[in-house]
Amino acid sequence: MGMSVANVRRWSVEDVWALPADGNRYETVDGELLVSPTPRFVHQRAVARLGAMLMAYVDQQHVGELMFSPYDVVLDPFTLVQPDVLVIHPVGLDVVRGEVPPPAPFLAIEVLSPSTARADRLRKRPRYQRAGIECWLVDLDSELIERWAESDRPEVCGERLVWQPAAADAPFVLEVAAFMRQVLGGGES
């Protein structure tokens, strides 16, 4: 006697766009639907602080545009992700006006939460890498950042993260321990 095979739905980008706006974040990675609740305060604090530091750098170095979630990144017909923070190459007025879609990011940052850590690590991070997108996983519990570039192993940054896109004249330097104290400890520098 054989077991019946469950009919597993493969979610497309169009399917995700058709879902109701109910406060959840809906994404699909290779057809698998990911659902995330509204982020916690500490998550949003980390996103805001890291985003502010990176935005100053990206603007000063003229390397692109920094965006925050919700921001749809469509990698293929079955993959739509919304990184917490992302950097895309500089865009023209055609993108600003919505005449053409924006380019895929060259940096995607995910701040791990208890409800998203598994999907961020095991679904989204490998998909970013397959698309040639550098990925940072900000782990507030461990107080470190995993920097995933082209390697199958991360650079684990507990003290300092140094990042320099090809078009930049100087590196972005993040003192990870100080950043974690700002996010987790009430805002001291």
Backbone as numpy.savetxt, mean C-alpha at the origin, in Angstrom:
# Nx Ny Nz CAx CAy CAz Cx Cy Cz
-17.49 -42.81 -3.16 -18.34 -41.64 -3.16 -17.45 -40.41 -3.16
-17.65 -39.52 -4.10 -16.83 -38.33 -4.23 -17.42 -37.15 -3.49
-16.55 -36.21 -3.16 -17.00 -34.98 -2.50 -17.33 -33.95 -3.57
-18.35 -33.17 -3.32 -18.69 -32.11 -4.27 -17.66 -30.99 -4.16
-17.41 -30.36 -5.28 -16.46 -29.26 -5.33 -17.22 -27.95 -5.20
-16.82 -27.14 -4.27 -17.48 -25.85 -4.07 -17.22 -24.95 -5.27
-18.24 -24.22 -5.65 -18.11 -23.27 -6.74 -17.54 -21.97 -6.16
-16.26 -21.74 -6.38 -15.60 -20.56 -5.84 -15.69 -19.46 -6.88
-16.20 -18.32 -6.45 -16.36 -17.19 -7.35 -15.03 -16.49 -7.57
-14.75 -16.11 -8.79 -13.57 -15.31 -9.11 -14.04 -13.87 -9.31
-13.62 -12.99 -8.42 -14.07 -11.60 -8.41 -13.25 -10.77 -9.38
-13.95 -10.01 -10.20 -13.28 -9.10 -11.13 -13.27 -7.69 -10.55
-12.50 -6.83 -11.17 -12.50 -5.41 -10.79 -13.91 -4.85 -10.93
-14.58 -5.18 -12.01 -15.95 -4.69 -12.23 -16.89 -5.17 -11.12
-16.74 -6.42 -10.67 -17.56 -6.93 -9.57 -17.35 -6.10 -8.31
-16.10 -5.77 -8.02 -15.79 -4.99 -6.82 -16.39 -3.60 -6.93
-16.27 -2.98 -8.08 -16.85 -1.65 -8.27 -18.37 -1.65 -8.11
-19.02 -2.79 -8.33 -20.48 -2.89 -8.22 -20.95 -3.10 -6.77
-20.03 -3.37 -5.84 -20.42 -3.59 -4.45 -20.88 -2.29 -3.80
-21.74 -2.39 -2.78 -22.26 -1.18 -2.13 -21.19 -0.46 -1.31
-21.35 0.83 -1.20 -20.48 1.64 -0.34 -21.02 1.51 1.09
-20.47 0.57 1.84 -21.00 0.27 3.17 -19.98 0.49 4.29
-18.88 1.20 3.99 -17.87 1.46 5.01 -16.72 0.48 5.01
-16.86 -0.63 4.31 -15.76 -1.59 4.19 -14.91 -1.25 2.97
-13.67 -1.70 3.00 -12.80 -1.58 1.83 -12.83 -2.92 1.12
-13.18 -2.89 -0.16 -13.23 -4.10 -0.98 -12.09 -4.07 -2.00
-11.35 -5.16 -2.06 -10.28 -5.31 -3.02 -10.37 -6.73 -3.58
-9.73 -6.96 -4.70 -9.62 -8.31 -5.24 -8.18 -8.51 -5.71
-7.62 -9.64 -5.33 -6.26 -10.00 -5.74 -6.34 -11.34 -6.45
-6.04 -11.32 -7.73 -6.12 -12.53 -8.55 -7.48 -13.21 -8.42
-8.54 -12.40 -8.31 -9.90 -12.92 -8.23 -10.40 -13.24 -6.84
-9.55 -13.13 -5.82 -9.97 -13.38 -4.44 -10.43 -12.07 -3.80
-11.64 -12.05 -3.28 -12.19 -10.86 -2.66 -11.60 -10.67 -1.27
-11.10 -9.46 -1.00 -10.59 -9.09 0.31 -11.48 -7.99 0.87
-11.94 -8.16 2.10 -12.82 -7.18 2.74 -12.16 -6.71 4.02
-12.02 -5.40 4.17 -11.39 -4.82 5.37 -12.34 -3.83 6.02
-12.43 -3.85 7.34 -13.26 -2.87 8.03 -12.55 -1.52 8.11
-13.23 -0.53 8.62 -12.63 0.79 8.83 -11.40 0.65 9.71
-10.29 1.29 9.32 -9.05 1.16 10.10 -9.16 1.79 11.50
-8.31 1.28 12.39 -8.23 1.79 13.75 -7.48 3.14 13.77
-7.58 3.84 14.89 -6.93 5.14 15.06 -5.43 5.05 14.83
-4.77 4.09 15.45 -3.31 4.00 15.36 -2.87 3.72 13.92
-3.65 2.96 13.18 -3.37 2.71 11.78 -3.40 4.03 11.00
-4.46 4.80 11.20 -4.60 6.06 10.48 -3.53 7.08 10.90
-3.15 7.04 12.15 -2.07 7.92 12.62 -0.77 7.57 11.90
-0.47 6.29 11.77 0.74 5.87 11.07 0.68 6.27 9.60
-0.45 6.06 8.95 -0.62 6.45 7.55 -0.41 7.95 7.39
-1.03 8.74 8.24 -0.93 10.20 8.12 0.50 10.69 8.34
1.16 10.19 9.36 2.52 10.67 9.65 3.53 10.22 8.60
3.46 8.97 8.21 4.37 8.49 7.18 4.08 9.21 5.85
2.80 9.38 5.54 2.41 10.08 4.32 2.91 11.51 4.29
2.83 12.20 5.42 3.30 13.60 5.46 4.80 13.67 5.21
5.56 12.77 5.83 7.01 12.77 5.62 7.36 12.44 4.17
6.70 11.43 3.64 6.97 11.03 2.26 6.52 12.08 1.26
5.40 12.75 1.52 4.91 13.76 0.60 5.91 14.90 0.48
6.47 15.33 1.60 7.47 16.40 1.55 8.66 15.97 0.69
9.09 14.73 0.84 10.22 14.21 0.07 9.86 14.10 -1.42
8.73 13.49 -1.73 8.32 13.29 -3.12 8.18 14.63 -3.83
7.59 15.61 -3.16 7.45 16.94 -3.76 8.80 17.62 -3.95
9.66 17.56 -2.95 10.97 18.19 -3.04 11.82 17.57 -4.14
11.76 16.26 -4.28 12.58 15.55 -5.27 11.91 15.45 -6.65
10.66 15.87 -6.74 9.92 15.84 -8.02 9.90 14.43 -8.64
9.66 13.43 -7.80 9.66 12.05 -8.28 8.27 11.51 -8.59
7.23 12.27 -8.29 5.90 11.78 -8.60 4.84 12.39 -7.74
3.80 11.60 -7.53 2.63 12.00 -6.75 2.40 10.99 -5.64
2.12 11.47 -4.44 1.80 10.60 -3.32 0.29 10.61 -3.13
-0.29 9.44 -2.97 -1.74 9.28 -2.78 -2.01 8.40 -1.57
-3.23 8.52 -1.06 -3.68 7.74 0.08 -4.92 6.92 -0.31
-5.13 5.82 0.38 -6.35 5.04 0.23 -7.52 5.86 0.76
-8.69 5.77 0.17 -9.05 4.87 -0.92 -8.58 5.44 -2.27
-7.85 4.63 -2.99 -7.33 4.97 -4.31 -7.15 3.65 -5.04
-7.97 3.42 -6.04 -7.95 2.14 -6.75 -6.73 2.00 -7.64
-6.02 0.91 -7.45 -4.91 0.53 -8.32 -5.34 -0.76 -9.01
-5.56 -0.68 -10.30 -6.00 -1.83 -11.09 -4.77 -2.40 -11.77
-4.41 -3.63 -11.40 -3.23 -4.28 -11.97 -3.58 -5.23 -13.12
-4.80 -5.73 -13.12 -5.31 -6.58 -14.20 -6.82 -6.71 -13.97
-7.55 -7.37 -14.85 -9.02 -7.44 -14.69 -9.50 -8.11 -13.40
-8.62 -8.83 -12.70 -9.02 -9.52 -11.48 -8.24 -9.04 -10.26
-7.54 -7.91 -10.38 -6.77 -7.38 -9.25 -6.97 -5.88 -9.13
-7.62 -5.49 -8.04 -7.81 -4.10 -7.67 -7.39 -3.99 -6.21
-6.38 -3.19 -5.94 -5.89 -3.01 -4.57 -5.95 -1.53 -4.22
-5.95 -1.27 -2.92 -5.95 0.09 -2.40 -4.87 0.19 -1.32
-3.61 0.43 -1.73 -2.56 0.58 -0.72 -2.89 1.74 0.21
-2.42 1.66 1.45 -2.65 2.76 2.39 -2.00 4.04 1.91
-0.78 3.93 1.42 -0.02 5.05 0.86 0.63 4.52 -0.41
0.69 5.34 -1.46 1.34 4.92 -2.69 1.98 6.11 -3.38
2.99 5.82 -4.18 3.67 6.84 -4.96 3.63 6.41 -6.42
3.16 7.33 -7.28 3.14 7.10 -8.71 4.10 8.08 -9.37
4.50 7.77 -10.59 5.36 8.69 -11.34 4.60 9.99 -11.62
5.31 11.06 -11.95 4.64 12.33 -12.27 3.60 12.12 -13.37
2.51 12.87 -13.26 1.42 12.75 -14.22 1.17 14.08 -14.92
0.53 14.00 -16.06 0.15 15.19 -16.82 -1.29 15.57 -16.57
-1.71 16.64 -17.22 -3.08 17.11 -17.08 -4.10 16.09 -17.58
-3.71 15.24 -18.51 -4.64 14.22 -19.00 -5.05 13.27 -17.88
-4.14 12.97 -16.97 -4.48 12.13 -15.81 -5.30 12.94 -14.81
-4.87 14.16 -14.53 -5.58 15.02 -13.57 -7.03 15.22 -14.01
-7.25 15.40 -15.30 -8.60 15.62 -15.83 -9.41 14.34 -15.97
-8.78 13.19 -15.75 -9.48 11.92 -15.86 -9.60 11.41 -17.28
-8.83 11.96 -18.20 -8.89 11.54 -19.60 -8.18 10.21 -19.81
-7.17 9.92 -19.02 -6.46 8.64 -19.06 -6.25 8.18 -17.62
-6.15 6.88 -17.43 -5.93 6.40 -16.06 -4.52 6.73 -15.58
-4.36 6.87 -14.27 -3.02 7.12 -13.72 -2.15 5.88 -13.84
-0.84 6.07 -13.79 0.05 4.90 -13.85 -0.03 4.10 -12.56
0.42 2.86 -12.65 0.52 2.02 -11.45 1.58 2.63 -10.53
1.46 2.42 -9.25 2.48 2.96 -8.34 3.83 2.26 -8.51
4.87 2.95 -8.09 6.17 2.28 -8.00 6.52 2.02 -6.54
5.70 2.53 -5.62 5.83 2.22 -4.19 4.43 2.08 -3.61
4.19 0.96 -2.92 2.92 0.72 -2.22 3.25 0.43 -0.77
2.55 1.11 0.14 2.80 0.93 1.57 1.52 0.45 2.23
1.65 -0.63 2.98 0.54 -1.17 3.75 0.89 -1.11 5.24
0.04 -0.47 6.02 0.19 -0.47 7.48 -0.63 -1.65 7.98
0.04 -2.59 8.60 -0.62 -3.82 9.03 -1.55 -3.56 10.20
-2.72 -4.18 10.14 -3.70 -4.17 11.22 -4.05 -5.61 11.52
-4.58 -5.90 12.69 -4.95 -7.29 12.99 -5.89 -7.88 11.93
-6.78 -7.07 11.39 -7.75 -7.59 10.43 -7.21 -7.68 9.00
-6.07 -7.05 8.71 -5.56 -7.03 7.34 -4.18 -7.66 7.18
-3.49 -7.94 8.25 -2.08 -8.36 8.17 -1.90 -9.59 7.29
-2.76 -10.57 7.45 -2.61 -11.81 6.67 -2.75 -11.54 5.17
-3.78 -10.82 4.78 -3.98 -10.51 3.36 -2.88 -9.60 2.83
-2.47 -8.61 3.64 -1.40 -7.71 3.21 -0.11 -8.48 2.96
0.21 -9.40 3.84 1.46 -10.18 3.72 1.40 -11.25 2.63
0.31 -12.02 2.61 0.26 -13.22 1.79 -0.43 -13.05 0.44
-1.24 -12.03 0.29 -1.94 -11.82 -0.98 -1.43 -10.57 -1.70
-1.50 -9.45 -1.00 -1.19 -8.18 -1.67 0.31 -8.00 -1.92
1.15 -8.26 -0.94 2.59 -8.06 -1.10 3.16 -8.86 -2.26
2.87 -10.17 -2.38 3.39 -10.89 -3.54 2.86 -10.35 -4.87
1.61 -9.87 -4.86 1.03 -9.33 -6.10 1.73 -8.03 -6.50
2.02 -7.19 -5.51 2.79 -5.97 -5.81 4.13 -6.35 -6.44
4.79 -7.31 -5.85 6.10 -7.71 -6.36 6.02 -8.24 -7.79
5.00 -9.05 -8.06 4.84 -9.56 -9.44 4.64 -8.42 -10.42
4.06 -7.32 -9.98 3.83 -6.16 -10.85 5.03 -5.22 -10.88
6.11 -5.57 -10.15 7.30 -4.72 -10.12 7.16 -3.50 -9.23
6.27 -3.57 -8.25 6.01 -2.46 -7.33 6.69 -2.75 -6.00
7.56 -1.85 -5.56 8.16 -2.00 -4.24 7.07 -1.88 -3.18
7.17 -2.68 -2.13 6.15 -2.70 -1.08 6.80 -2.58 0.29
6.25 -1.70 1.11 6.66 -1.59 2.51 5.50 -2.08 3.36
5.79 -2.98 4.29 4.81 -3.43 5.28 5.20 -2.81 6.62
4.37 -1.92 7.10 4.63 -1.22 8.35 3.98 -2.03 9.47
4.81 -2.66 10.28 4.34 -3.55 11.34 4.42 -2.80 12.67
3.29 -2.26 13.11 3.25 -1.48 14.35 3.45 -2.35 15.58
3.01 -3.62 15.52 3.19 -4.51 16.66 4.66 -4.84 16.89
5.39 -5.09 15.81 6.81 -5.41 15.92 7.70 -4.17 15.88
7.11 -3.03 15.57 7.82 -1.75 15.48 8.96 -1.80 14.47
8.61 -2.31 13.28 9.59 -2.36 12.18 8.86 -2.24 10.85
9.66 -2.03 9.81 9.12 -1.96 8.46 9.85 -2.99 7.60
9.07 -3.81 6.91 9.63 -4.74 5.95 9.61 -4.06 4.60
10.76 -3.97 3.98 10.87 -3.35 2.65 11.08 -4.46 1.64
10.08 -4.69 0.80 10.11 -5.73 -0.22 10.34 -5.07 -1.56
11.47 -5.36 -2.17 11.78 -4.84 -3.50 11.78 -6.00 -4.47
12.88 -6.26 -5.11 12.94 -7.33 -6.11 13.29 -8.68 -5.52
13.77 -8.72 -4.30 14.20 -9.95 -3.67 13.01 -10.75 -3.13
13.25 -12.03 -2.88 12.21 -12.84 -2.25 12.30 -12.77 -0.73
13.19 -11.92 -0.23 13.31 -11.68 1.20 13.28 -10.17 1.45
12.66 -9.77 2.55 12.58 -8.33 2.80 13.86 -7.79 3.44
14.03 -6.50 3.30 14.99 -5.77 4.12 14.19 -5.37 5.36
14.57 -5.86 6.51 13.85 -5.57 7.74 14.49 -4.34 8.37
13.70 -3.28 8.49 14.20 -1.98 8.97 13.62 -1.70 10.35
14.46 -1.86 11.36 14.04 -1.57 12.73 14.57 -0.23 13.21
15.66 0.21 12.64 16.26 1.49 13.05 16.10 2.56 11.98
16.43 2.20 10.73 16.43 3.20 9.66 16.03 2.56 8.34
15.22 3.28 7.57 14.87 2.88 6.23 15.39 3.96 5.29
16.13 3.55 4.26 16.67 4.48 3.28 16.13 4.08 1.92
15.49 5.04 1.23 14.86 4.78 -0.06 15.21 5.90 -1.02
15.65 5.54 -2.20 15.97 6.56 -3.20 15.50 6.10 -4.58
14.37 6.65 -5.02 13.91 6.33 -6.37 14.93 6.79 -7.41
14.88 6.18 -8.58 15.87 6.47 -9.63 15.94 7.95 -9.98
14.83 8.65 -9.97 14.81 10.06 -10.38 15.21 11.03 -9.27
15.47 10.54 -8.07 15.75 11.42 -6.93 17.23 11.74 -6.82
17.52 12.96 -6.37 18.90 13.39 -6.15 19.42 12.98 -4.77
18.50 12.78 -3.83 18.88 12.45 -2.45 17.94 11.38 -1.93
18.35 10.62 -0.94 17.48 9.56 -0.41 16.46 10.10 0.60
15.38 9.35 0.72 14.43 9.53 1.80 14.95 8.67 2.94
15.11 9.26 4.11 15.61 8.53 5.27 14.54 8.60 6.36
14.10 7.44 6.79 13.12 7.36 7.87 13.78 6.69 9.06
13.83 7.41 10.15 14.31 6.84 11.41 13.14 6.04 11.98
13.17 4.75 11.77 12.02 3.89 12.06 11.68 3.91 13.55
12.66 3.80 14.41 12.38 3.78 15.85 11.71 5.08 16.30
12.18 6.21 15.80 11.58 7.50 16.15 10.16 7.61 15.60
9.97 7.13 14.37 8.64 7.12 13.77 7.68 6.29 14.61
8.12 5.11 15.03 7.25 4.25 15.84 6.91 4.91 17.17
7.87 5.61 17.77 7.58 6.34 19.02 6.54 7.42 18.79
6.64 8.13 17.66 5.64 9.17 17.34 4.25 8.56 17.19
4.18 7.44 16.49 2.88 6.83 16.22 2.31 6.16 17.47
3.14 5.42 18.18 2.66 4.60 19.29 2.73 5.28 20.65
3.59 6.31 20.75 3.83 6.88 22.06 3.24 8.24 22.32
2.36 8.71 21.47 1.68 9.94 21.77 2.22 11.15 21.05
3.24 11.01 20.21 3.63 12.12 19.35 4.98 12.74 19.65
5.74 12.23 20.62 7.05 12.80 20.88 7.97 12.54 19.69
8.94 13.39 19.50 9.91 13.19 18.42 11.13 12.48 18.92
